[in-house]
Amino acid sequence: MKEFNALLKSVRFDVSREANILLLLLILTDIVFIVLNVIYYFSTRFPISVPASPEETSLVVQTVSFLAVFFSNESFSIAYDLGFAESFQYIKEFWIVCLLLNISKRDKSFLLLLWAILFTFLVLDDSIGLHEISGLYLSQIFAIEPMFGVRSRDIGELLFAAAVGLFFFFPLVTSYLKGDEFAKRVSRFLGVLLFALVLFGVGVDVIHQMAEGRLAQLLGLIEDFGEMIVMSLIVWTAFSFYFSKELESKVFIRHTVEPDRKD
């Protein structure tokens, strides 16, 4: 909480207001996708057939029937790959990469560049299902057997996630120790939010695969909605730091001091 309060204090009043409006819009959009997912669920579980003779039915019945068929489209499911909610996640990840690349350029920070590369990997992973492909491949190569109700491919995905985490962990830690205070503050925020993202995307997902029935459906909803909210918070964080007075002061000092040194 102290870190987030410090972030708010480091952002100008007008920009902070804009950042908070952005966060509100992102979360409201996430909630809309959840509502659409619920409508999709009931449309598929309790289908309503289209009247054979529309002229013999009331306008209300025709409208309800049309909406039931319309919302039964899989694209309204938050779990459907390349669906509306999933595509919005890709857009948020793309915004995060763009913001972090700009922040790293303005701050001349290799640490923040590594974060941008990490989120670029997440975009590619989500869009092409790299963790799913790799998880299946690893489960076949190492002949992994299902354990504790967890599928072998899910165990393979955990191994892949651990390998990727280690791949980025050591360069991030090394760069963090050498980075400036601004880059370290950004990294602390991103680190906490990335942990929350992994908690929902990996931790809850494993429990979700072990569960059955309505509990599995509830856990699946918690997993997807949690990832959506966390990703919205990461967009808000990157946006807020991009317009922070601290970064603007560093850029201003660099632009005023470096020309003087050259002269």
N, C-alpha and C positions, 0 to 999 in steps of 0.2 A: 504493500500500500504506500509506503514511504517513497518508493521508486516512482510510482505513478503520480504521486503528488509533486515530486520533484520535476517530472516531465511536464506537467501542466504549468508549473511555475516558469519553466524555461521557454514556454511558447507564448508569443504575443497574444494579447486578448482577442483581437479580431481573428487571428489564425486559429487559436484554440477553439473559438466558437465555430469556425468553419470545420475544423477537424471533428468536433463533437457532433455537428450536423451530419458529416459524412458517416461517422460511426452509427448514428441513429438510423440513417437511411440504409446502411448495410445490414444492420440487425433486423430492421423492419422487412427488408427484402428476404432475409433468411427465414423469418417467421412466415411470410407469405408462401415460401416454398414448402414449409412444413405443413401449412394448412392445405395446400394443393396436394401434398402427399397423402394426407388423411382423406381428402375427397377421393383421390385415386384408389386408396385402399378400399373404401366402402363401395366405390363404383365397380370394382372387380370382384369383391366378395358378395355383393348383393346386386347383380346385374339387372337392369330393367330393359326389356326388349322394346324395340321401336314398333309402334303401332302399324299393323298391316294396312289399315285403311285410315290415313290421317284425317280424312274428311269426316269420319264417324267419331272422332275423339275430340276432347276439348283442347283448347290452346295450352292449358296448364299441363296436361298429360304429355302433349307433344313436346313442350319445352323441357320438362323433366326428363323425358326419354332421350332427347337430343343431348342434354348436358351429361347424362349418365354415360352415353356412348363417347362423348367428347373427352371427358375426364378419365376414361378408362385407358387412355393412351399411356404407354409406359414412360414416356418422356416426363410425365408429371411425378414420377417416383424419384425420391432423392437418392435411392440406391442404384438407379439405372445409369450405366455408363453413357456419357454424352447426352444425358437428359438435361433438362433446363437448370436444375439445381447444380448438377455436376459441372455444367458449362460455366455457370456463374463462379464456381470455385476456381476454374482455370483462369477466368478473367481477373479475379482477385490476386491469384498467384502471379500473374503477368504484371499487374500493377505493383506488387511488392518488389519484383525483380527490377522494374524500371526505377522505382524510388530508391532502392538500395544502390543501384549502379550510379545514380546521380549523386547520392549522398557520399559514396566512396570517392567519386571523382572530385567533388567540392572539398572534401576533407582530406583528400590524398591519402586514404586509408586502405591498406591491403587487407586489414581485418574485415572491413565492411564489404570489400570486394569478394572475400571468401563467403560471406553470408549471402551475397547476391548469387554466387555460383551454386551454393547449397539450395537456394529456393528455385533456381533454374532447373536443377536436378529434380526437385519435387514436382515442378510443372511437367517435365518429361515423364516422370514416373507415373503421375496421375493420369496423364493423357493417353499413354500407350500401355499402361498396366505393367510396367517393368518389374515391380515387386512380385506380381502374380506369376509372370513368365519365369522369373528367376527362382521363385519359390518352388514351382513345379519342377524345374530343371534340377535344383539342388536335392529335392526329395527323391528324384529318380537316380541321380548320380550316387548319392550316399545311401540309397535304399532305406530311407527313413520310414519307420513304422508309426502309425497313429498312436498317440499316448494321451491318456486322461481325457478322452473324448475330443482331442484336437486332431484335425486331419493332418496327414503327412505334408501336404503342400503348405498348410499354414505354419508348420514347424520350419519348413524351408523358407517361408517368407520372413519368419523371425530371425533366422540365420542371416538372410540377406540384409535385413534392416540393421542387425548388429554390425555386419561388415561395413555397410555404408556409414553408420554412425562412427565407427572407429576411423574410417578413412578421412572423415571431416573433423573429428574431434581433436586430433593432435595438431594439425595446422591451425585450427581455431584457437586452441589453448596457447600455442607458441606465439601466434600473432597478437593474442590478447595481452600477454605479458609485455609485449613490445609496443603495444598501441597507446594512443593518447587517451586522455580521460573521456573525451566525447565518444570516441569509438567504443570504449569499454562500457559506457552507460548504455549505448544502443545495443551492444552485445548482451548485456545483462537482461534487458527487456526481451530481446529476441530469444535468448536462451530459455527463459521461463516460459514464454509462449510456445516455443518449439517443444518443450517438455510436455506441456498440456496437450499439444497436437498429437504427440506420440502416445500419450496416455489414452486418448480417445481412439486414435487410428490403429494402435497396436494392442494396448492393454484391454480396452473394452471389446475390441474385435475378437480377441482370443476367447474371452468369456462368452461372447455372442455365439461363436462357433460351437461352444460346449453346451449351450442352452437349447431348449426345445420349446415349441408352442408359442404362446403369447409372450413368455419371458424373452424368447429369442427375438421376437418382433420388437419388443420394447427396448432391448439392448441395442438392436440395430438402429432404431430411431435415435437413441441417446448418442450412439457413436457418430452417426452422420450429422446430427444437429450440433453436437459438440465440436466437430471439425469445422463446421460452417462458422460458428460463433468465434472460435479461436482464430480462424483465418481472417475474419473481419477485424478482430482486435489487432492482428499483425499489420493489416493495411492501415488502420488508424495510427498505430505506433510509428510506422515508417513515414506516413504523411506528416505526423506531428514533428518528428525529428527533422524532416526535410525543411520545414519552415521554422525551426527553432531559432531563437535569437543567438544561442551559443554558436550554432553553425554559421549563421550570417556574420557574427563578429569575427570568427576565425577566417572566413573568406575575405572580409573587409581588411583585416590586419595584414593578411598575406598579400593582398593586392596593393596595399599602401607601403608596406615595409620592403617587399622584394624589389620594387622599382628603385627605391632609395638606395638599396645595397648595390644595385647595378650601377647607379650613378656615382 
